[in-house]
Amino acid sequence: MSKLIGKEARQQQRNRHQNNVLKKAKELSEKYFPSGATFPSSENFDSTWLKLTENLAEVFKSQIDFKRAFNHCIALIKEKKVDIAIPSFLVTQRAEIPIYTQKLMQDGLAFNWLYTHWFDNLSNNGQSNNISDAYRAIIMSFICHSGCLNHHLLIAISNQLNTSLDISTVNNLPFINLEMNENGFNTNVVNQNEKTTQITCYLSPITISCISHFLALKKAPQNTLWQAPSENKNIHALIIQDYVGPIPLPNTLNKLVKSAVSLITFFPNVRISQSILEYSMGRNKAYSLPKENLARLATCAIKEHPKLHFYNPLRQNKSKARLRLKPTLPLSNFYQTLAGELKENAKKKLTSESTAKKLKNVVNENQLSTAQEVLIKWFIQKLDTCKPSTIRTYHSTLSRKWLYQTEGLNLEEAEEQDFQDLYDELIELTHYQKQKTKLAARLSDFHAFAVQEFDFPLLLEPISNDSQHKSHTNAGFVDETLFKALLDAVDQIIDLDFNNKLIIKSILIISYRCGLRISEIIKLRLIDIENSQEGWLKVRENKFGNNKSPSSLRKVPLYISLLDHEKKIVTASLNLARQENINGAENRLAFTIGQDKNQPIDKFLISNFTSTALRALSGLEHLVFHHLRHSAVSRLQLMFEFGAEESVNYAEIVPYSAGQINKITDTIAAKTLRNKYYAIAAFDGHSSPETCFNHYFHFCDLILYSNLLKMKLDLTQKQLVNLGLGSRRNLRQLAQSKNTDDCWSIDGFLEHTLKKLKTTPIKSPKAKKNLAIQPEFSTPKPIINIETCYNILNQIERGIDPIELAFKYHIDSNTIDKWRSNAKTLMSVKTRYDTPRLQSKRSFQSLLPSKPNATSELKWLDSIITKVRQEYPINRQEIQWALDYALHNKSNSKSGIYFSKPEDLARFVDTFSFAILKSKWRVLTLSMKHSTQKEHWINAYKGIQALTSKSSSGNGRTGKGAIWLELRHSDEKEIIAHGKQKKHSSSALIFLFHMMGIMMIKSRESLK
């Protein structure tokens, strides 16, 4: 009987129920599609499948159970590897929660009373000279006129008001960047390797006027110490002060701010869609562009087109995928087998050795899939250093997720981005934040093992979940000027001919205009591109690649999304492909480079070229190929929200004419704009708009603000003066330019209010020199030292591709390749007893030696490295000799260096006398009492502390003796004083020698 209670007991019951559902689904699947029988033909499959689904509906009354059973039956059929179109997995969606609940409407009515009283007083009596009232005016206007209905942002602006309010403009639109640190929000900006959440908030002219008045009051001596409240309850209390309405206001800041939604939707001439309203409330989470990227919409500086290489030598020797047979253990059976082998017997406790032996038997006795084999072999490898209980923990947190998520995936052909997406999805499936960080660490170790043993591709980014346990949205947008420069940069590629350049351009255009993933484009076949006016692209699974998810199966209009010159490029590329397709095989790839026309283009080469070119042209270090897809989706949202008439005003975002915009939106949404966000999600290959908001929509802030700028004010000129929106003279001029019957448009007051604050437009960063490694351009002088080498190899261990590191550190990829090769060779050096010489248990499966941990040791190591760097040009030969000697006379079981000749010891100590005093050394003598060279030894280690490690025997022949030379730890005295140790040695010098060996040795033979 289970002793679990509460949440754990309920979870156990849910797991048991789910397993029963899967078990019953398997029985029904076997009933209609028996394992031993011949699979039905395509003509009979549909009728048999219909009978199965009807039976499933009879057995499973719950929609959740039916969906789980339905999907499990599909997975079981896919395991049979039949050449029949299998139905897609069933996906269900939750009903949307409406905004306007009865409670919100009641709260909104109360807030309307609050706003009316405040705004009437402000417009009739002008700004108050009380600084608390001035602050309250900012907050009220920030909520109502600037559309900020997220209480976290109120705290953020309060904090900025207490320090320095940073207001900038882009295209004459004022905004502030507010930083949040709240759970439930992704990070979207990286500054100095630190990820933060920054939201761009555009400011209404009324808000700007309130801020100007507040800043003027803040300069008064009596107000310099005044601080804006920074807690929810204090801000709430200040907003609702003096409220005398008939309906009580909400009692929390969160509810109070959200109740303003019923106010701003009824402002004259303001029409905001529900999705954007939910964004303003924080319910739809979308993330702004980094400030430098946003600046490119106004200032589009471009560096001269760089000349790049497309191919890289490190990608030429890509290993071929291993052929796989059908696994003898299906997923569920393998999981049960694995769980059974790891389960501890009450009679006999499992040991690491016995568990490893049992798992090896599973490998030897069964034909496993790649996903199964890599998992179980990782467990076997971890058992060298972990207990069986630890492996059971790994199994419970990783095995089920890994096996189910990789089912149906061809891991042998998966690329960097495929694994990156897979690991991100595994982390997202983990519910608790702390567990996400632990899982990310395990996946890093898991992938590093798979890279070494199964030739998995190295990753471009580390698998990580930051200290705040947040996901990261890499917000970015490629403007039209930059994209045109990118296409021009393709013409400058050195190692591709004209036809291949057309292919690369076509791939970039399709991603930028149609939002396809790179993996979806390179597997497109000629048959997948419809020869029609719209040129529909059919994104479907084929022998060249699988779709990322069931929602990825879709049709996307191609030709109507292209500009005229882009259509000519894509058409020319496809015509060449069809001309080369002599046999007329419609299954031929549409875009391929090289002699083998059945080999998809290496995704890394395209991705690497694109990110390198984008960064070189723009100076934005975060831009990658995937931002072409971001741009397509963000552009489409803006077109749907603004319509053709307004979209044409944003030339760097939307390059189309009004007619083409209407044609695109009508084709995608079928002239029904009510479900436009679901149409965008379908266009993008997602099951719901939520993913689009979380990762791809980067103009929600601009859309919200543009709609609020259309607000009309039915006020007198005196009231406008009181609001600070203009001087009498300025307002008279504005009045002459409008009809007397019209209300005032609030966007007409932007120019005047901005002059009062003296804001400056933001600028995009200067485009940097090209980062690619090539002879045509001079790259920044590389900084090559031990720290750089250690950091690079450490990141390679974590699964980062060396090519990406070469670009990051401006170091030739051949140098990094040499370091990596030397590191592997050093770790493989054996003693004459066939034991590792340099590899310790701590550094098992590592490229690097163990780095000292103590602060004092690291400080000492820095000083020694500096001295060695200065001495090396003067005393090169002796230092190289000492390095070679140390690497060949070190044992992983000892902390020192072995010497069998006194002259070698004297030479070694003398070589480093410029940096290491004799008092820092210690020798351990071996059989020294009866040594024939005792006097020579004593002279060699004179002035050095000597301890006896092994005494000479009184019997037998005399010997020469030997010495272990150790370095004394910087904190040895303190360590001895607090413990029972008689000595404590340092590993700093061995670490230094090991790293110098990695960097300096040129011949592998010299390492043997």
N, C-alpha and C positions, 0 to 999 in steps of 0.2 A: 504493500500500500504506500502510495506517495506521501511524503511528509511535507511537500511544498504547500504553501498557502499564499493567498493574496495574488499579486500580479504574476508571480512565477507559476502558480498553479493554473491560472487562467491561460498563460502562454503555453504551458504543457498540454492543456486540454485543446487549445487551438491547433497545435502541432499534430496532435493525435487525430483530430478531425480531418485536417488537411491530408495527412497520410492515408486515411481511409478513403477519401475522395479519389486520390491518385491511384490507389489500389483497385477500386471499383472501376475507374476509367480504363485501367489497363486490361481488366477482365473483359469489358465490353469491346475494347479495341481488338482483343484476341478473338472474340466471338465472330466479328465481321471480317477481320483481316488476319487470319491465323498465321503464325510465324513459319510453320512448315509448308504451307500451301503456296501455290503460285499467286502472285499479286494480280488482282483484276486488271483487265485492259482499261484503257482510257474511256471506252464506250460504257463499260459496266461500273466504272469507279463511282460516277456521280450517284447512281441509284443506291449502291451499297453505302456510300457516305451519308446519303439522306436517311437511310434506315438507322445508321449509327447515331446521327444527331437527334432523330426522333426518340430513340431509346434513351439517350442522355437526358433529354428534356423530361421524359417520364420518371427517371430515377432521381434527378437532381432538381428539386423545386426552387432552391435558392439560386438567384442570379449569380452570386459569387461562386458558388460550388459548380454551377453549370459552366461558367467561364473557365474555371481552373481545370475541370475535366475535359472540356473541349480543347483547350490549348495543349493538355497533356497527350491527348489522342493524336493531335497534329505532330507533336514532337516524336511520338512513337512511330508514326508512319514515315516521318522524314528520316528516321534511323535506317529504314529499309533501303534508302538510296534508289528509289524508283524514278523513272523518267516520265513523271506525270505531274501536271500542275497541281501542287498541293494547296489547299485553301490557306488563307492568311490566319494568323492568330487572332483571337477575338479580343477586342479592346473595348472597355467600358469607361464612361466618363461620368463624373458626379454632376448633378444639377447645380447650376450656378446659384450662389446666394445673392438675393436681391439687395440693392443698396437701401432702397426706401422702405424700411420697416416702419411699423406704426410708431415705435418708440423714437426712431430717428426723426420722423416727421414732427412729432411733438417737441422734441429737443430743438429741431430746426425753427419751429415757430417761436420758441423762447429766444433763440439766438438772433432771430430777425428783430425782435424787440430791442435786444442789446445793441445790435448794429445800428438800427435806425436812430436810437437815442444818441449813440456816440457820433455817428456821421453828421447828424443834424447839428449837433453842438460844435463839431469841428468846422463845418462849412459856414455856419452862421457867426461863430465867435472867433474863429481862427485858432492857431496853435497855442497851447498853454505853455507858460514859462516854468511850470513845475516839471522837473526832469522825469519824475515817475509817470506823469501824464503823457509826456513826450515818448517815453519808452512804450507805454500802453498803446499809443497811436501807431507806432511802428509795428507792433505785434498784431493789432487788429487789421491794419492795412496789409500786412504780410499774409495773413490768413485770407482775407476777403478779396483783395484786389490783385495780389500776386499768386493766389490760388494754392497756398501751402496749407494743406489739411492734415499734415503729419506732425504730431506733437514732438517727435524726436528732433525735427528741424528747428522748432521754436527754441529748444534748449541750445542747439548749435549756434543759432544766430545771436542768442543772448550771450553766449560765451565769446563770440567775436566782438560784440559791442563792448565787452569788458576789456578787450585787448586792442586789436586793430582790425577794423572792418575793411576787408579787401574787396572793393567793387571794381569790376572791369567791364569792358564792353566788347562785343563782337558784332560787326555790322550795325553799330550804333544801338545795340540792344544791351541794357545794363544787366549784370548778373553777379551773384556771389557764389563761391564754392563752399558748401557746408560739409563738414566732416562728421560722420556718425560712427559710433562703435556699439551697434545694437545687434543682438542675436536675431537671426532670421533674414538678415541682409547680407548679400555677397559683398566682397571687396571688388573694386573696379579700377583702382589706380595703384601704381607701384612707384614709390619714390625712395631712392637709395635702398633698394631691396626690401622695403617695408610696404606691405599691402594695406591699403586703407579703403574705406567707403566714402566717396565724395559725390555729393549731389549738386548739380548745377541748378540754382534757383534764380530765374529771371525776375526782375523787380519792376512793378508798376510805377508809372510816374508819381502816383500818390504816395507809394511807399518810399520812393526816392526823396520826395519832398519832406516826409516825416523824418527820414534819416538825417537829412541836411539840418533840419531844425534841432534834432537831438544832439548832433555833433557840435553845433554852435553852443548849445546850453552846457555841454560837457566841458567846454573850455573855461567856463566861469569858475572862479576860485572856490565858490561854495559847493560846486558839483564835481570837482575833480576826484573826490574819494567815493562818489556814488557808484554802486555796483548793481548791474542788472541781475535779477534773480535767475538762478540756474537750476532750480528744482521744479518739478511738475506742480506741486501744490502751491508754491509761491507765485509762479506765473499765472496759475489758475485764479488765485485769490486777487491778483492785481487786475486781471481782465474783467472779472465780474463785479468789481467794487462799484457801489452806488447803483446796482441794478434794482429796479423797482417794478419789473414786469409782472403780469398776472400768472405766468407759468414759470415754475422753477427751472433754472438752468441745470444742465448736467453737472454732476458733482466731481468729475475728474477732467483733467486737461485733455486726455485722449478723446473722450466722448464729446467734450465741448467743441474741440477743433473740428471733428468730423461732422458735427451738426451743421456747420456752415455750408455744407454741400447743397442744402436745400435753398440757401440764399444765392450763391453765385450762379446757379443754373437759371435763375430768374432775372439776372441783370439784363438790362435792355441790350439787344443785338448780340448777346453771347450765346453760342451754341456749342456745348462741349459734350462729346460722346461719353457714354457710361464707362467705357474702358479707360479713358483718360481721367475721368473723375476718380475712378478707383486707383489710378496711379497717383493722383494728388493726395489721396487718403493713405497711401502706403499699402493698399491691398493688392494691387498689381505692382509688383516690384520690377522696375526697369532702371537701367544704370546709365548715367551721363558719360559723355566722352571726356577723357582727360583734357585739361585746359590747353595743352600744346596742340592736341589733335583738333579741338574745337576751333582754334585760331586759324587753321588751314582753310576754313570756310570763308575767311575774309582775306588772309594773306597767304598766297600760294607760291612761296619761293621754291624753286626747283634747281638743283645742281645740274651741271652739264651731264649729259647722258654717259654713264660709266660703261666701260667695255668689260664684259664679264665672261667667265667660262661657265658652260652649262654642266659639263661632266667634271667629276672629281675622281682622282685615282683610287681613293679609299672606297668608292662605291663600285669599282670594276670587278672586284673579287667577291661579289655577293654570293654566298653559298646557296646551292640549289636545295629546294625543299625535299625532305625525305618522303618517299612514298608510304602511304598508310593503308593498312588493310582494315576491314571492318572489325571493331573491337568485339571481343567475345563476351565482355561484361557491359551490358547497357548501363546507362547512367545510374538508375535507381539501385541496380544490383551491385554496381561498383561502390556506391556510397555505403550500402549496408555491409559489404565485405570489408571496406576500409574501417568502418566504425567497429566491426566485430574484432578485427585484429588489434585495434588500439584499446579495446575494452579490457579492463584489468580483472583477472580471475581472483575470486576471494581466497582461493587456496594458495595461489602462488603469485607473488608480486612481480610485475613486469620490470625488466631492466632495459637499459638502452640497447644493449647488445641483442637480447632476445627479441625485442620489438623490431629492430632493424632486420633481423633474420626473417621474421614473419612477413614483413613488408617486401623483402627481396623475393620471397617465395611467390607472393602475389604477382610480382612483375614477371618472374620466370615462367609461371604457369599459365599466364593469360596474354592474349593480344590486346594491348591497351591503346586507346586513342591518345593523341598528343597531350590533350588537356589532362587526362588521367595519369599519364606517365610522368609528366613534369611535376604534378602535384605530389605523387607518392615518392618520387625520387628526391624531391625537396625535403620531404619528411625524413627520408633515410639519411640525407646529408646533415640535417639539423640534429639528428640523434647522436652525432659525434660529439656535440657540445651541450645538448639539452636532455632533460629527463622526459620519460614517456608522458608524464602529466602535462608538461609544457606542450608536447605535440598534440595531446588531446584538446588543449585549449585552442591551438592553431586550427585543428580540424573543425572544431565547433564554430569558429568565427569565419573561416575562409572556405572550407571544402564545398559546402552546399552552394554558396553564392558563385564560386568559381565554376563548378561543374554545370550549373544551370545556365549561367550567362554565356558560357563558351559552347554550349550545345548547338550544333549546326554551323559553328564558325570553323573556317579552315585556317588554323593557326599557323600552318606551314607557309601560307602565303600572306599572312597578316603583316601590316606595315606599322611604322612608328605611331601614327595617329590612331590606328585601330586599337593598339594596346593602350594608348593614352586615354581614349574614350572608354575602353572597357574598364580600366582601373577607376576612372572617375565615376563610372556607373556603379561599380562595386562599393565604393565609398558612400555614394548617395543612398544606396540600399540599406546602409547601416543607420539605425535610428538615433542612437545616443551620440552626442557630440564627442565625448571623451573617447569612445570606441572608434570613431572615425580616424582620430590621430593614430591610435594603435594599429588599426588596419592598414593605414597608409605606410607606416614603418615596415610592417610585415610584407606588404606588397613590393616595397622597394627591395627588400632582401630576396624575396621570391623571384622578382624579375631579373635581378643581378645573377642569380643562380641559373635561370633559364637562358640568359644571354651566353653564359659560358658553356653550358651543357647541351643546349638545344638550338643554339644560333638564333635566338630571338633577337629582333632588331633593337639597337640601343635607342633610348628615348631622347627627344629634344628638350623635354622639361622634366624636372624631378617629380616623382609621385609624392605629393606632400599635402598636408592639411595644416594650415598655420595655427599659431598658438590660440587664436580666437575660435578655432574649429569652424572656419567659414570657407565656403567655396569661393572661387574667384571668377569673375566675369571679365574677360580680357576685352574691354570695350574699345572699339576702334572703328574708324570710318576712312575709306579711301575716296578722296574727293575727285572730281572729274579731271582736274588739271593733273593730279598725281597719276591717275590711271592712264591718261594719254601719254604721260612721260614714261610710264611702265611699258606700254606697248612699243614706244620708241626705243626703250632700252633693249627690248628683244632683238631689234635690228642690229644692235651692237654686239650681240653674243659672238664670240670669236670662233667657237668650235661647232657651230651648226650651220647647215646650208639654208638656202632660201625656203625650201619646202618645209623643213623642220621648224624654221622660225614661224611659218604660218600656223603650224600645228600648235606650238606653244602659245601664240597669240590667241588662237581659237579657244584653247582651254581657259586662258585668263578671261576672255570675253564672256564665255558661258557661265563661269563662276560669278563674275561681277554683275552680269545682267539678269541671270536666271537663278542665282543663289544655290547652284549645285555644289555639293562637297567634292573635293578633289578625287576621292575614291569613286564617286558616282560618274564623274566625267571620263576617267581613264578606262572605264569598263563599258562605255557606250559603244554599241555596234552600229553599223550602217543601217541595219533594220530598225534600230531604236529611234532613228531620226526621220520623222515623217516628211515626205516630199510634198508639202502643201504650203499655202500662203502663211499660215501660222508657224509651220515647222515644229510641230509638237515633239518634245523630247520624252521618251518613255524610260523612266528610271525603274529598272526591274533587275532581279537577280539573274545571273547567267554564269557560265563556266569561268568567266574572268573575274567574278567577284560577287559577294552577297550584299544585300541592302543592310544598312545599320539597324533598322527596326521595321516592323510591319508598316508603319506610317510612311516609310521612305518610298514605298511603291506608289508612283504617281505619274502624271503627265504634266509637262511644263511647256508653255509657249516660248519658242525660241526667237523666230524672226521678228515678231512684232515688238520684242523687247530690245532690239538692237538699233543702233544708229546706222546710217547709210554706209559709212566706211567700215563699220564693224561687220555688217551683213556681207559686204564684199569679201572680207577676210575669211569669215567662216565658210561662205559658199565656195570660195576658191580652194580652201583646204579640203572640204568634203568632195569636191569635184576631182581633185588630185587623188584622193583615196579611192574613189570609185574607178578612176582610170587605171590605177595600179591593181585593182581587184580583177585580175584577168579571168579567174574562174567564176566570177560572179557570185561569190559566197556572201550572202547577206549577213552571215554571222561574223564577218570580219570586223575587227576593231575599227572604229571611226578615226581614232587619233592614236598613232603609234610611231615610234622612232626606232630606226635600226633595221637590220636585215630580217629579223624574225617578226613578221607582222601579226603573229598570235601572242606576242609578249607585251603586256601593258607597260606603259612608261613607268619608270621608277618614281613613285610619289615624292620621295625625298629630293630628287634632283629638281623637280618643279617647285616644290615648297621652298627649298633652299635658295634657288635663284630668285623667287618672288620676294621672300623676306629680305634677302640681301639687297636687291634692287630698291625695294620700297624704303628701306632704312637709309640707304645711301642717297636717294633722291629727296627724301623728306626730312631726315634728321630725327625721325620718330623711331625709337629703339624697340617699341612694342609691336610694331606692325608685322603681320605674318600673312601667309596665303589665305587663311581662314577669314581674314577681315574683308576679302572680296565678297564672301557670302554674307557677312554682317552688313556690308554696304547695300547689297541687293535687297535684303529684308527691311532695313531701316528706310531705304528709299521708297519701297512699296507702301509702307505704313504712312509715310508723309504724303504720298500721292492720294491715298484713300482718304486721309483726314482733311487735307487742304483742298482737294479737288484740282481740276486742271487750271482754273483761272489763277489760283494763288500759288500753286506749285512751281509755275514757270518763273516766279520771282527768286527762286533759290537755285541758281544755275549750277553751283558747285555740288548740289545734291541731286537735282533732277534736270537732265539735259534735254528732255523731250519737249516737243511742241504740245500745245493744248490738245490737238487732235489725237496725237499718239498716246498721250496720258489717258484720255478717255477710252481709247481702244484697248489699252493694256488692262485697265481696271475693269472694264466691261467683260473682257475675256476671262479674267481670273475669277471675278465675283458673279458673273452671269447677270449683271445689271441689278443684283439684289444686294444693296449695301448693308442691309440689316445684319448679315452674318459675315461682314467683311474680315473680321479678325480670324474667323475659322477658315475663310478662304485663303488668307495669308499663311496660316499654319499648314494647310494642305499644300499650298505652293512650295512651302519650305520643307515639307516632309516631316511634320510633327503632328502628334495626335491632338494637341490643344494649343491655344495661343499662349499658355503659361510659359512654355519654353522660349517662345519668341520674346516675351517680355523680359524674362530672366537673363537672356543672353544676347539678343539680337536687336531689340528696339532701343536706339540711342538718341531719339529725338522727341521722346514724350514730353520733356521739359519745354522744348521749343513749341510743340503743338499746343500745349496747355497755355503758354504765355501768349502765343499769337491769337488764340481765341479770346483771351481776356482783354487784349489790346483793342478789340473791336467794341468794347463796352461804350455805351452812350451815357453822357451825363446831362441831365435836365437841370442845369444850375445857372444862376446869374453870374455876370462877370465879377461881382463883388465876392460871391461865394467861392469862385475859382481862385481869386486873389487870396482869400482866407486859407484855402487849401495849399497855397504855395505853388500853384500850377502855372503861374504866369504873372507878369506885371500888367498894369492897366494898358500900357502902350502895346505890349505884345498881344494882349487879348483883343484889343480893338482891331489890330491887323488880322488876327485869325477870324474875327467876326465878319470882316469884309469879304473873306474868301469862302464863306459858307452861306447857305440859305438861312434866312432868318427863322424859318420854321423848324430847322434841324436842331437836334441836340448836339452837344459837343462830343467829338470823338476823342477818347482818352489818349490815343496814340499821337495826337497832335501836340501833346505837352511834353513829349520825351526830350526834345532838343533843349527847351528852357530848363527843365529840372536837372539834366545832365551837366549843363554849364555851371550850375551852383555847386556841384560836387567836384568838378574838374577831374573826371575819370579819364583814364588812358586806355586805348584799344589794346587788346592782347595781340601778341605776335607769335607766329609759329617759330620753332627753333631753326637755327641756320642748318641747312643741309650739310651733313658731314661727308668727309671723303669716303669713298667706297670701302667697305670692310672686307671684300672678297680678297683672297690670297691669289695674286696674279702678278706677272712682271710688268704689265702696262701701267700700273698705278703704284705710287709709293705709299706703303701702308705705314701707320704709326710704328715707331721703333719698338719692338717687343721688349717687355720687361721679363727677362728670364732669370729666375732665381729659385732657390729651394722652395720657398713658400708658394710661388706660382706653380711649380711642378707638382707639389703635394696637393694643392687645391684642384688642379686639373685631373690628376689620377684619382683623387677622392671622388670627384663628380662622375668620372667614367665608371667607377665601382658602383655608383648609385644608378647607373643606366643611362647617363647623358652621352649623346653621340660626340665623338672626338671632333668631328667637322664643325659642329655648332660651337664647341669650345675654342677651336682655332679662330673662328670669327670673333668670338667674345674677347679673347685675350690677345688677338693680333699676333698669333704665333703660327709659324708654318706647320701645316698638318703633318708633314713628314717628321718634324721634330717631336710632336706629340706621339706619333706612331712609334718612333724610336724609344721614347721614354716608356711607353706601354710594353713594348717588346722586351726592353731591358728589365723592367720590373717583374715580368713573368719569368724571365730566365733566372734572375737572382733568386726568386722564391723557389725555383726548381733545383738549385744547386744542392748537391748531396755531399755528405762526408764519406770517408772510405768505408764506413759501416752502413752506408745507404740510408742514412737518416737526414732530414732537412737541416741544412747548415744555418740558414737565416730565417726560415719560416717557423714561428712559434705557434702554439695552440691558439693564442690570442689573435694571431694574424692569419689564421687558416682561411683559405679562399679569398685572401686579400692581395692587392697589388702593392700595398704599402707596409712599411715597418710600423710598429706601435710608437706613437708619438708620446713624449713625456707629458704627464698631466700637471705636475706641480708648477705653480707660478714661478717659483724661484728657478726651477730647471729650465723653463721656457725662456726666462730672462737671460740666464747664463748661455743658453744655446744661441740666442740672438747675437750676443756679444762675440761668441766663438765664430759664428758664420761670418760676421763682419770682418773679423781679424783674418780668417782664412781667405776671404775674398781679396783682401788687401795684400796678403802674403803670396798668394798663388802665382801671380805673374813673376815674382822674384825667385820663388823656390819651387817651380812647377814640378821638376823631376822627383824631388824628395817627397812631396805631398802625394804625387801619383803612386809612388812606391808604397807609401804608408797606407794609402787607400786600398791598393791591390792586396797588400799583406793582411789588412784587417778583414777584408771580405773573404779571404781564403783560410783564415785561422780563427773564425768565430763559430761558436756552437750555440744552438737555440736553447740549450739547457744551462748555459753559463752566461753571466752578464759581462764577462771580459773577453780579452783577446789572448790567445795561446802563443807562447814563445818557447822554442826549444833551443835557441842559441842566444847567449848573452849579448853578442854584438848586434843582433837584430833588435833586442829590447832597447839597448842604448841608442841605436839609430832612430828608433821610433819615438822615444821620449824626447830626443834632441830635435827631431823634426817639428814637434809641436810646442817647443819651449817658448816660441814667440807668443803663444796664447794660453798655455796651460802650465801652471806652476807645479813643481814636484809635489807640493803639499796636497794637491788635488788628486794625485794618483794613489793607488794602493796595489801591492803585489801579493799574490798568494803563491807560496812556494810549494813545489812538488818534489819529494825525494831529494832534498837539498843537502841534508846532513853529510852524506857520504859521496856527494857529487865530486867528480874529478875537476869540475870547473867552478867550484864553489866561490873561489876568490874573484873570478871574472864576473860571476853573477852579482856578488855583493857590490862590486864597483859599478856594475850597470844600473842597479837600483838604489844606489847611495842617495840618501835624502828623501826616499819614498817610504811610506809606512809599509812594513812587511808583516804578513801573518802566515802561519804554517797551515797549508791546506791538507797535505799528505806527508807524513813523516817517513823517513827512510827506514828500511828494515835493517836490523842488526846483522842478519844473515844474508848470504848471497853476494853476488857481484856488485861492484860499485857501478853507478850510472852517471849520466851527465846532468840530470835534474831538469826541471822545467818551471815555467812561471805563467800564471794567469795575471794579466794586467787589467785592473779595474779602475773605473772613475768613481770617486766618492760623491755621493749625493749631496746636493747643496744644503739639504735640511737633515743631514745625517745625525748631527748631535741632538737635535730636538726629537728625532724619531727614536733614537736609542734611549733617550731620557724618559720617554713615555711608553716604552715597550720592552720586550725581552730580547730584542735583536742586539747582536754584538757589532754588526756592521750593516750598512745599507748602501748599495751601489746604484749608480746612475746609468740609464740607458741612452742618455743624450748623445754621447759620442758615437755609439753604434748607429743610432738613428741618423746622425749626420753623415757617416760613412756610407750607409745604405742609400740615402738620397743622392749623395754625390756619385755613387756608382750608377744609379738609374740615369742621371743626367750626363755623365762624362764618358762612360765606357762605350767604345765604338764597335768592338768586335765581340760577338757572342762566344767565340772560342776562348777569349781571355777571361770569361766568367766561369768556365768549366773547372 
